Amino acid sequence: MTKNEVGRRIKDWPVEERPREKLLGRGAQALSDAELLALILRTGDAGSRTSALDHARQLLATFDGLRGLAAAGVSEICRLRGIGPAKAAEIQAVFEIARRFSDARMRPGDRFTSSADVYHAFHERLRDHKREVFYTLLLDSKNRLIREIPISEGSLTASIVHPREVFAPVIRESASAVLFVHNHPSGDPTPSREDLDITKRLKEVGELVGVRVLDHIVVGSGRYVSLADRGLL
């Protein structure tokens, strides 16, 4: 940002420097993260002579980039002067559209062939969660997805992920096999002792009721760990 840009409204800038005109003339790829975000915000704060681009840069600096902003709640975003609930909602809507566009979740009838399939199906949904979310995937005899069941949200402990809640839908749907997925909000998918203990307990229950436990996949930020692939199941 040049000294002349500080405190100036975007519409007062030379035409070729304005984000909208730059996008129309050179394509969206020519814009910086801040310029793209400024197009979503549209307006700044006239009282403080802060432009939409100023706000966009402040948001990216406050939340350490787009990834941090995507994970921020409305109340967090609104702490920035000049950003109210309406703009915060627009920001969250854009990120949700991006998540849904990149969503590669498994559909009923899709066949489980590898841990990578599950990782790609859950990564975008889970990587920005601030709490651990645990899912059970019900599979038929040919390892095709019947449905996915959200089991719990919170720290992964035996009291939250109870075999009764996990296996009740498994038995009800007559699933032949299951696999488990949960995230680590820290971004590090390294399995914890609790992860290993709960997986062992659930596998033992599965053996008792005649249901195969195929895998437990821990999703982090940009990577994952499959307990089956590591020989920990």
PyRosetta script that sets phi, psi and omega in degrees:
from pyrosetta import init, pose_from_sequence

init()
pose = pose_from_sequence("MTKNEVGRRIKDWPVEERPREKLLGRGAQALSDAELLALILRTGDAGSRTSALDHARQLLATFDGLRGLAAAGVSEICRLRGIGPAKAAEIQAVFEIARRFSDARMRPGDRFTSSADVYHAFHERLRDHKREVFYTLLLDSKNRLIREIPISEGSLTASIVHPREVFAPVIRESASAVLFVHNHPSGDPTPSREDLDITKRLKEVGELVGVRVLDHIVVGSGRYVSLADRGLL")
pose.set_psi(1, 127.6)
pose.set_omega(1, -179.8)
pose.set_phi(2, -82.6)
pose.set_psi(2, 163.2)
pose.set_omega(2, 180.0)
pose.set_phi(3, -60.6)
pose.set_psi(3, -34.2)
pose.set_omega(3, -178.7)
pose.set_phi(4, -70.3)
pose.set_psi(4, -19.4)
pose.set_omega(4, -178.7)
pose.set_phi(5, -80.7)
pose.set_psi(5, -23.5)
pose.set_omega(5, -174.7)
pose.set_phi(6, -63.0)
pose.set_psi(6, 126.0)
pose.set_omega(6, 176.3)
pose.set_phi(7, 76.3)
pose.set_psi(7, 4.7)
pose.set_omega(7, 179.6)
pose.set_phi(8, -100.1)
pose.set_psi(8, 141.1)
pose.set_omega(8, 174.3)
pose.set_phi(9, -69.1)
pose.set_psi(9, 145.6)
pose.set_omega(9, -177.7)
pose.set_phi(10, -59.9)
pose.set_psi(10, -35.2)
pose.set_omega(10, -178.5)
pose.set_phi(11, -68.7)
pose.set_psi(11, -12.1)
pose.set_omega(11, 176.1)
pose.set_phi(12, -89.7)
pose.set_psi(12, -6.3)
pose.set_omega(12, -179.9)
pose.set_phi(13, -77.0)
pose.set_psi(13, 161.7)
pose.set_omega(13, 171.0)
pose.set_phi(14, -57.6)
pose.set_psi(14, 142.2)
pose.set_omega(14, -173.9)
pose.set_phi(15, -52.1)
pose.set_psi(15, -44.1)
pose.set_omega(15, -174.9)
pose.set_phi(16, -69.1)
pose.set_psi(16, -12.3)
pose.set_omega(16, -179.9)
pose.set_phi(17, -96.4)
pose.set_psi(17, -10.8)
pose.set_omega(17, -177.6)
pose.set_phi(18, -75.6)
pose.set_psi(18, 136.0)
pose.set_omega(18, -176.5)
pose.set_phi(19, -54.7)
pose.set_psi(19, -44.7)
pose.set_omega(19, -177.4)
pose.set_phi(20, -64.1)
pose.set_psi(20, -46.2)
pose.set_omega(20, -178.7)
pose.set_phi(21, -67.6)
pose.set_psi(21, -35.3)
pose.set_omega(21, 177.3)
pose.set_phi(22, -63.8)
pose.set_psi(22, -42.0)
pose.set_omega(22, 179.1)
pose.set_phi(23, -62.9)
pose.set_psi(23, -45.9)
pose.set_omega(23, -177.9)
pose.set_phi(24, -65.7)
pose.set_psi(24, -33.4)
pose.set_omega(24, -176.9)
pose.set_phi(25, -88.5)
pose.set_psi(25, -32.4)
pose.set_omega(25, -173.1)
pose.set_phi(26, -121.9)
pose.set_psi(26, -6.5)
pose.set_omega(26, -179.8)
pose.set_phi(27, 97.1)
pose.set_psi(27, 153.8)
pose.set_omega(27, -177.0)
pose.set_phi(28, -61.4)
pose.set_psi(28, -30.3)
pose.set_omega(28, -177.8)
pose.set_phi(29, -65.4)
pose.set_psi(29, -17.0)
pose.set_omega(29, -178.7)
pose.set_phi(30, -80.8)
pose.set_psi(30, -11.5)
pose.set_omega(30, -176.1)
pose.set_phi(31, -91.9)
pose.set_psi(31, 148.0)
pose.set_omega(31, 174.7)
pose.set_phi(32, -76.9)
pose.set_psi(32, 169.5)
pose.set_omega(32, 176.1)
pose.set_phi(33, -57.1)
pose.set_psi(33, -42.4)
pose.set_omega(33, -178.3)
pose.set_phi(34, -65.2)
pose.set_psi(34, -40.1)
pose.set_omega(34, -179.8)
pose.set_phi(35, -67.0)
pose.set_psi(35, -39.9)
pose.set_omega(35, 177.0)
pose.set_phi(36, -63.6)
pose.set_psi(36, -42.7)
pose.set_omega(36, 179.5)
pose.set_phi(37, -65.9)
pose.set_psi(37, -35.1)
pose.set_omega(37, 178.9)
pose.set_phi(38, -62.9)
pose.set_psi(38, -32.9)
pose.set_omega(38, 177.6)
pose.set_phi(39, -67.0)
pose.set_psi(39, -30.8)
pose.set_omega(39, 176.6)
pose.set_phi(40, -72.9)
pose.set_psi(40, -42.7)
pose.set_omega(40, -178.3)
pose.set_phi(41, -70.3)
pose.set_psi(41, -35.9)
pose.set_omega(41, 175.1)
pose.set_phi(42, 71.7)
pose.set_psi(42, -49.7)
pose.set_omega(42, -176.7)
pose.set_phi(43, -126.8)
pose.set_psi(43, 157.3)
pose.set_omega(43, 176.2)
pose.set_phi(44, -102.8)
pose.set_psi(44, -145.6)
pose.set_omega(44, -179.3)
pose.set_phi(45, -119.6)
pose.set_psi(45, 105.4)
pose.set_omega(45, -176.3)
pose.set_phi(46, -61.9)
pose.set_psi(46, -35.2)
pose.set_omega(46, -177.9)
pose.set_phi(47, -61.6)
pose.set_psi(47, -39.1)
pose.set_omega(47, -179.3)
pose.set_phi(48, -100.7)
pose.set_psi(48, 6.5)
pose.set_omega(48, -178.2)
pose.set_phi(49, 53.7)
pose.set_psi(49, 41.4)
pose.set_omega(49, 178.0)
pose.set_phi(50, -103.6)
pose.set_psi(50, 125.7)
pose.set_omega(50, -178.7)
pose.set_phi(51, -82.2)
pose.set_psi(51, 168.5)
pose.set_omega(51, 175.6)
pose.set_phi(52, -60.3)
pose.set_psi(52, -35.5)
pose.set_omega(52, 178.7)
pose.set_phi(53, -68.7)
pose.set_psi(53, -37.4)
pose.set_omega(53, 175.2)
pose.set_phi(54, -59.4)
pose.set_psi(54, -46.5)
pose.set_omega(54, 178.9)
pose.set_phi(55, -60.7)
pose.set_psi(55, -42.7)
pose.set_omega(55, -179.1)
pose.set_phi(56, -61.4)
pose.set_psi(56, -44.2)
pose.set_omega(56, 179.0)
pose.set_phi(57, -64.8)
pose.set_psi(57, -38.5)
pose.set_omega(57, 178.5)
pose.set_phi(58, -65.8)
pose.set_psi(58, -40.2)
pose.set_omega(58, 178.3)
pose.set_phi(59, -63.1)
pose.set_psi(59, -45.5)
pose.set_omega(59, -179.6)
pose.set_phi(60, -65.3)
pose.set_psi(60, -35.8)
pose.set_omega(60, 178.0)
pose.set_phi(61, -70.8)
pose.set_psi(61, -41.4)
pose.set_omega(61, -178.3)
pose.set_phi(62, -64.4)
pose.set_psi(62, -40.6)
pose.set_omega(62, -174.8)
pose.set_phi(63, -105.0)
pose.set_psi(63, 12.8)
pose.set_omega(63, 175.4)
pose.set_phi(64, 59.3)
pose.set_psi(64, 46.6)
pose.set_omega(64, 173.5)
pose.set_phi(65, 101.6)
pose.set_psi(65, -179.1)
pose.set_omega(65, -176.2)
pose.set_phi(66, -64.3)
pose.set_psi(66, -38.3)
pose.set_omega(66, -178.3)
pose.set_phi(67, -62.9)
pose.set_psi(67, -43.4)
pose.set_omega(67, 178.2)
pose.set_phi(68, -67.3)
pose.set_psi(68, -37.6)
pose.set_omega(68, 178.4)
pose.set_phi(69, -66.2)
pose.set_psi(69, -37.3)
pose.set_omega(69, 179.8)
pose.set_phi(70, -63.0)
pose.set_psi(70, -30.3)
pose.set_omega(70, -178.1)
pose.set_phi(71, -88.7)
pose.set_psi(71, -8.1)
pose.set_omega(71, -176.3)
pose.set_phi(72, -76.3)
pose.set_psi(72, 147.3)
pose.set_omega(72, 176.1)
pose.set_phi(73, -86.1)
pose.set_psi(73, 168.4)
pose.set_omega(73, -179.2)
pose.set_phi(74, -58.9)
pose.set_psi(74, -44.5)
pose.set_omega(74, -178.3)
pose.set_phi(75, -63.0)
pose.set_psi(75, -35.9)
pose.set_omega(75, 178.1)
pose.set_phi(76, -66.7)
pose.set_psi(76, -44.9)
pose.set_omega(76, -179.0)
pose.set_phi(77, -64.0)
pose.set_psi(77, -37.6)
pose.set_omega(77, -177.0)
pose.set_phi(78, -71.1)
pose.set_psi(78, -8.9)
pose.set_omega(78, 177.6)
pose.set_phi(79, -69.3)
pose.set_psi(79, -20.8)
pose.set_omega(79, 178.0)
pose.set_phi(80, -77.0)
pose.set_psi(80, 128.2)
pose.set_omega(80, -178.5)
pose.set_phi(81, -58.1)
pose.set_psi(81, 131.2)
pose.set_omega(81, 178.7)
pose.set_phi(82, 93.6)
pose.set_psi(82, -6.5)
pose.set_omega(82, 177.9)
pose.set_phi(83, -108.0)
pose.set_psi(83, 110.3)
pose.set_omega(83, 179.3)
pose.set_phi(84, -100.7)
pose.set_psi(84, -177.5)
pose.set_omega(84, -178.7)
pose.set_phi(85, -57.6)
pose.set_psi(85, -35.1)
pose.set_omega(85, -178.4)
pose.set_phi(86, -64.9)
pose.set_psi(86, -46.4)
pose.set_omega(86, 179.7)
pose.set_phi(87, -69.0)
pose.set_psi(87, -38.1)
pose.set_omega(87, 178.3)
pose.set_phi(88, -62.1)
pose.set_psi(88, -39.9)
pose.set_omega(88, 178.8)
pose.set_phi(89, -64.9)
pose.set_psi(89, -39.6)
pose.set_omega(89, 178.9)
pose.set_phi(90, -64.0)
pose.set_psi(90, -40.9)
pose.set_omega(90, 178.1)
pose.set_phi(91, -62.3)
pose.set_psi(91, -46.8)
pose.set_omega(91, -179.7)
pose.set_phi(92, -64.6)
pose.set_psi(92, -36.1)
pose.set_omega(92, 179.3)
pose.set_phi(93, -63.1)
pose.set_psi(93, -40.9)
pose.set_omega(93, 179.9)
pose.set_phi(94, -62.7)
pose.set_psi(94, -43.5)
pose.set_omega(94, -179.8)
pose.set_phi(95, -67.8)
pose.set_psi(95, -35.3)
pose.set_omega(95, 178.0)
pose.set_phi(96, -67.2)
pose.set_psi(96, -38.4)
pose.set_omega(96, 175.3)
pose.set_phi(97, -60.8)
pose.set_psi(97, -42.8)
pose.set_omega(97, 179.7)
pose.set_phi(98, -62.5)
pose.set_psi(98, -41.4)
pose.set_omega(98, 178.7)
pose.set_phi(99, -62.5)
pose.set_psi(99, -44.7)
pose.set_omega(99, -177.6)
pose.set_phi(100, -68.2)
pose.set_psi(100, -33.9)
pose.set_omega(100, 178.4)
pose.set_phi(101, -65.1)
pose.set_psi(101, -38.3)
pose.set_omega(101, -177.8)
pose.set_phi(102, -92.2)
pose.set_psi(102, 4.0)
pose.set_omega(102, -177.8)
pose.set_phi(103, -68.1)
pose.set_psi(103, 122.1)
pose.set_omega(103, 179.2)
pose.set_phi(104, -117.2)
pose.set_psi(104, 34.2)
pose.set_omega(104, -174.4)
pose.set_phi(105, -61.8)
pose.set_psi(105, 150.6)
pose.set_omega(105, 178.6)
pose.set_phi(106, -71.8)
pose.set_psi(106, 143.1)
pose.set_omega(106, 178.8)
pose.set_phi(107, -107.4)
pose.set_psi(107, 154.4)
pose.set_omega(107, 175.7)
pose.set_phi(108, -51.9)
pose.set_psi(108, 130.1)
pose.set_omega(108, -177.3)
pose.set_phi(109, 100.6)
pose.set_psi(109, -20.3)
pose.set_omega(109, 176.1)
pose.set_phi(110, -67.3)
pose.set_psi(110, 142.9)
pose.set_omega(110, -176.9)
pose.set_phi(111, -96.3)
pose.set_psi(111, 134.6)
pose.set_omega(111, 175.1)
pose.set_phi(112, -79.7)
pose.set_psi(112, 120.2)
pose.set_omega(112, 179.8)
pose.set_phi(113, -119.4)
pose.set_psi(113, -23.5)
pose.set_omega(113, -178.8)
pose.set_phi(114, -159.8)
pose.set_psi(114, 163.1)
pose.set_omega(114, 178.0)
pose.set_phi(115, -64.2)
pose.set_psi(115, -29.7)
pose.set_omega(115, 179.4)
pose.set_phi(116, -62.5)
pose.set_psi(116, -34.7)
pose.set_omega(116, 177.4)
pose.set_phi(117, -57.9)
pose.set_psi(117, -45.5)
pose.set_omega(117, -177.3)
pose.set_phi(118, -69.9)
pose.set_psi(118, -41.2)
pose.set_omega(118, 178.1)
pose.set_phi(119, -57.6)
pose.set_psi(119, -48.7)
pose.set_omega(119, -179.3)
pose.set_phi(120, -65.6)
pose.set_psi(120, -29.7)
pose.set_omega(120, -179.9)
pose.set_phi(121, -73.5)
pose.set_psi(121, -26.3)
pose.set_omega(121, -173.9)
pose.set_phi(122, -114.6)
pose.set_psi(122, -13.0)
pose.set_omega(122, -171.5)
pose.set_phi(123, -56.9)
pose.set_psi(123, -53.7)
pose.set_omega(123, -176.4)
pose.set_phi(124, -64.9)
pose.set_psi(124, -33.0)
pose.set_omega(124, 179.9)
pose.set_phi(125, -70.8)
pose.set_psi(125, -35.1)
pose.set_omega(125, -168.8)
pose.set_phi(126, -104.6)
pose.set_psi(126, -20.7)
pose.set_omega(126, -169.7)
pose.set_phi(127, -64.4)
pose.set_psi(127, -26.8)
pose.set_omega(127, -177.6)
pose.set_phi(128, -100.9)
pose.set_psi(128, 1.7)
pose.set_omega(128, 177.8)
pose.set_phi(129, -66.2)
pose.set_psi(129, 138.9)
pose.set_omega(129, -180.0)
pose.set_phi(130, -90.5)
pose.set_psi(130, -6.5)
pose.set_omega(130, 176.1)
pose.set_phi(131, -128.3)
pose.set_psi(131, 157.4)
pose.set_omega(131, 178.7)
pose.set_phi(132, -73.5)
pose.set_psi(132, 134.8)
pose.set_omega(132, 178.7)
pose.set_phi(133, -123.3)
pose.set_psi(133, 130.7)
pose.set_omega(133, -174.5)
pose.set_phi(134, -114.0)
pose.set_psi(134, 128.5)
pose.set_omega(134, 179.1)
pose.set_phi(135, -121.0)
pose.set_psi(135, 146.4)
pose.set_omega(135, 168.5)
pose.set_phi(136, -112.5)
pose.set_psi(136, 131.8)
pose.set_omega(136, 176.0)
pose.set_phi(137, -105.8)
pose.set_psi(137, 122.3)
pose.set_omega(137, -180.0)
pose.set_phi(138, -92.0)
pose.set_psi(138, 131.1)
pose.set_omega(138, -177.0)
pose.set_phi(139, -124.9)
pose.set_psi(139, 152.9)
pose.set_omega(139, 176.3)
pose.set_phi(140, -89.1)
pose.set_psi(140, -171.1)
pose.set_omega(140, -174.9)
pose.set_phi(141, -66.4)
pose.set_psi(141, -17.8)
pose.set_omega(141, 178.3)
pose.set_phi(142, -104.5)
pose.set_psi(142, 18.7)
pose.set_omega(142, 179.1)
pose.set_phi(143, 62.4)
pose.set_psi(143, 30.6)
pose.set_omega(143, 175.0)
pose.set_phi(144, -95.2)
pose.set_psi(144, 141.1)
pose.set_omega(144, -175.6)
pose.set_phi(145, -67.0)
pose.set_psi(145, 129.6)
pose.set_omega(145, 171.7)
pose.set_phi(146, -90.9)
pose.set_psi(146, -53.1)
pose.set_omega(146, 175.3)
pose.set_phi(147, -170.0)
pose.set_psi(147, 163.6)
pose.set_omega(147, 175.1)
pose.set_phi(148, -109.1)
pose.set_psi(148, 142.8)
pose.set_omega(148, -175.8)
pose.set_phi(149, -123.8)
pose.set_psi(149, 118.4)
pose.set_omega(149, 171.9)
pose.set_phi(150, -74.0)
pose.set_psi(150, 127.0)
pose.set_omega(150, -174.9)
pose.set_phi(151, -100.1)
pose.set_psi(151, -45.8)
pose.set_omega(151, -174.9)
pose.set_phi(152, -157.2)
pose.set_psi(152, 163.3)
pose.set_omega(152, 173.8)
pose.set_phi(153, -138.4)
pose.set_psi(153, 124.1)
pose.set_omega(153, -177.6)
pose.set_phi(154, 141.9)
pose.set_psi(154, -174.8)
pose.set_omega(154, 178.7)
pose.set_phi(155, -60.4)
pose.set_psi(155, 138.1)
pose.set_omega(155, -175.1)
pose.set_phi(156, -79.3)
pose.set_psi(156, 104.1)
pose.set_omega(156, 177.9)
pose.set_phi(157, -135.7)
pose.set_psi(157, 164.2)
pose.set_omega(157, -178.8)
pose.set_phi(158, -61.7)
pose.set_psi(158, -28.6)
pose.set_omega(158, -178.5)
pose.set_phi(159, -74.1)
pose.set_psi(159, -25.0)
pose.set_omega(159, -179.9)
pose.set_phi(160, -91.2)
pose.set_psi(160, -46.8)
pose.set_omega(160, 177.8)
pose.set_phi(161, -96.5)
pose.set_psi(161, 88.6)
pose.set_omega(161, -176.7)
pose.set_phi(162, -98.9)
pose.set_psi(162, 137.8)
pose.set_omega(162, -179.8)
pose.set_phi(163, -53.4)
pose.set_psi(163, -32.0)
pose.set_omega(163, -179.7)
pose.set_phi(164, -61.6)
pose.set_psi(164, -47.2)
pose.set_omega(164, 179.7)
pose.set_phi(165, -68.8)
pose.set_psi(165, -32.4)
pose.set_omega(165, -178.3)
pose.set_phi(166, -72.2)
pose.set_psi(166, -44.9)
pose.set_omega(166, -170.7)
pose.set_phi(167, -94.6)
pose.set_psi(167, -11.7)
pose.set_omega(167, 177.6)
pose.set_phi(168, -58.4)
pose.set_psi(168, -50.3)
pose.set_omega(168, 177.5)
pose.set_phi(169, -69.3)
pose.set_psi(169, -27.5)
pose.set_omega(169, 178.4)
pose.set_phi(170, -62.1)
pose.set_psi(170, -46.3)
pose.set_omega(170, -179.9)
pose.set_phi(171, -70.6)
pose.set_psi(171, -40.9)
pose.set_omega(171, -178.8)
pose.set_phi(172, -61.7)
pose.set_psi(172, -37.5)
pose.set_omega(172, -178.1)
pose.set_phi(173, -91.1)
pose.set_psi(173, 1.1)
pose.set_omega(173, -179.4)
pose.set_phi(174, 55.9)
pose.set_psi(174, 40.5)
pose.set_omega(174, 178.4)
pose.set_phi(175, -69.6)
pose.set_psi(175, 145.2)
pose.set_omega(175, 178.5)
pose.set_phi(176, -92.1)
pose.set_psi(176, -23.9)
pose.set_omega(176, -178.0)
pose.set_phi(177, -151.1)
pose.set_psi(177, 160.3)
pose.set_omega(177, 177.9)
pose.set_phi(178, -140.0)
pose.set_psi(178, 158.9)
pose.set_omega(178, 165.7)
pose.set_phi(179, -142.5)
pose.set_psi(179, 156.1)
pose.set_omega(179, -174.0)
pose.set_phi(180, -116.8)
pose.set_psi(180, 146.7)
pose.set_omega(180, 179.4)
pose.set_phi(181, -138.4)
pose.set_psi(181, 134.2)
pose.set_omega(181, 168.2)
pose.set_phi(182, -151.2)
pose.set_psi(182, 165.6)
pose.set_omega(182, -175.8)
pose.set_phi(183, -109.4)
pose.set_psi(183, 160.4)
pose.set_omega(183, 169.7)
pose.set_phi(184, -114.3)
pose.set_psi(184, 110.1)
pose.set_omega(184, -178.6)
pose.set_phi(185, -57.9)
pose.set_psi(185, -23.4)
pose.set_omega(185, 178.8)
pose.set_phi(186, -67.0)
pose.set_psi(186, -18.7)
pose.set_omega(186, -177.1)
pose.set_phi(187, 93.6)
pose.set_psi(187, -14.3)
pose.set_omega(187, 179.7)
pose.set_phi(188, -94.9)
pose.set_psi(188, 113.9)
pose.set_omega(188, -175.9)
pose.set_phi(189, -83.4)
pose.set_psi(189, 6.9)
pose.set_omega(189, -179.7)
pose.set_phi(190, -56.5)
pose.set_psi(190, 123.6)
pose.set_omega(190, -177.2)
pose.set_phi(191, -61.8)
pose.set_psi(191, 136.5)
pose.set_omega(191, 176.7)
pose.set_phi(192, -87.6)
pose.set_psi(192, 170.6)
pose.set_omega(192, 175.7)
pose.set_phi(193, -60.3)
pose.set_psi(193, -38.5)
pose.set_omega(193, 178.0)
pose.set_phi(194, -62.7)
pose.set_psi(194, -41.1)
pose.set_omega(194, 178.1)
pose.set_phi(195, -57.5)
pose.set_psi(195, -46.6)
pose.set_omega(195, -177.2)
pose.set_phi(196, -67.6)
pose.set_psi(196, -41.5)
pose.set_omega(196, -178.7)
pose.set_phi(197, -64.8)
pose.set_psi(197, -44.3)
pose.set_omega(197, -178.6)
pose.set_phi(198, -67.3)
pose.set_psi(198, -39.4)
pose.set_omega(198, 178.6)
pose.set_phi(199, -62.3)
pose.set_psi(199, -42.9)
pose.set_omega(199, 178.3)
pose.set_phi(200, -61.2)
pose.set_psi(200, -43.8)
pose.set_omega(200, -179.0)
pose.set_phi(201, -64.1)
pose.set_psi(201, -44.5)
pose.set_omega(201, -179.7)
pose.set_phi(202, -67.1)
pose.set_psi(202, -35.7)
pose.set_omega(202, 178.1)
pose.set_phi(203, -65.7)
pose.set_psi(203, -39.5)
pose.set_omega(203, 178.5)
pose.set_phi(204, -62.8)
pose.set_psi(204, -41.3)
pose.set_omega(204, 177.8)
pose.set_phi(205, -65.5)
pose.set_psi(205, -40.7)
pose.set_omega(205, 178.4)
pose.set_phi(206, -59.3)
pose.set_psi(206, -40.6)
pose.set_omega(206, 178.5)
pose.set_phi(207, -64.4)
pose.set_psi(207, -36.7)
pose.set_omega(207, 179.6)
pose.set_phi(208, -65.6)
pose.set_psi(208, -37.5)
pose.set_omega(208, -176.9)
pose.set_phi(209, -97.8)
pose.set_psi(209, 3.4)
pose.set_omega(209, 176.1)
pose.set_phi(210, 77.1)
pose.set_psi(210, 32.5)
pose.set_omega(210, 179.1)
pose.set_phi(211, -118.4)
pose.set_psi(211, 128.3)
pose.set_omega(211, -179.0)
pose.set_phi(212, -75.7)
pose.set_psi(212, 129.8)
pose.set_omega(212, 172.5)
pose.set_phi(213, -98.3)
pose.set_psi(213, 108.5)
pose.set_omega(213, -171.1)
pose.set_phi(214, -84.7)
pose.set_psi(214, -34.6)
pose.set_omega(214, -174.7)
pose.set_phi(215, -169.9)
pose.set_psi(215, 161.0)
pose.set_omega(215, 168.3)
pose.set_phi(216, -132.8)
pose.set_psi(216, 118.1)
pose.set_omega(216, -174.0)
pose.set_phi(217, -112.3)
pose.set_psi(217, 126.7)
pose.set_omega(217, 179.5)
pose.set_phi(218, -103.9)
pose.set_psi(218, 121.4)
pose.set_omega(218, -176.0)
pose.set_phi(219, -99.0)
pose.set_psi(219, 128.3)
pose.set_omega(219, 174.4)
pose.set_phi(220, -114.7)
pose.set_psi(220, -155.8)
pose.set_omega(220, 179.2)
pose.set_phi(221, -93.5)
pose.set_psi(221, 102.3)
pose.set_omega(221, 178.6)
pose.set_phi(222, 81.0)
pose.set_psi(222, 4.0)
pose.set_omega(222, 179.6)
pose.set_phi(223, -158.2)
pose.set_psi(223, 170.3)
pose.set_omega(223, -177.7)
pose.set_phi(224, -152.4)
pose.set_psi(224, 168.0)
pose.set_omega(224, 173.8)
pose.set_phi(225, -130.0)
pose.set_psi(225, 129.8)
pose.set_omega(225, 173.9)
pose.set_phi(226, -103.9)
pose.set_psi(226, 120.2)
pose.set_omega(226, 179.4)
pose.set_phi(227, -64.7)
pose.set_psi(227, -34.1)
pose.set_omega(227, 178.0)
pose.set_phi(228, -66.3)
pose.set_psi(228, -44.0)
pose.set_omega(228, -180.0)
pose.set_phi(229, -62.2)
pose.set_psi(229, -29.9)
pose.set_omega(229, -178.8)
pose.set_phi(230, -91.6)
pose.set_psi(230, 2.9)
pose.set_omega(230, -179.9)
pose.set_phi(231, 71.4)
pose.set_psi(231, 25.8)
pose.set_omega(231, -177.5)
pose.set_phi(232, -102.2)
pose.set_psi(232, 5.7)
pose.set_omega(232, -177.1)
pose.set_phi(233, -101.9)
pose.dump_pdb("model.pdb")
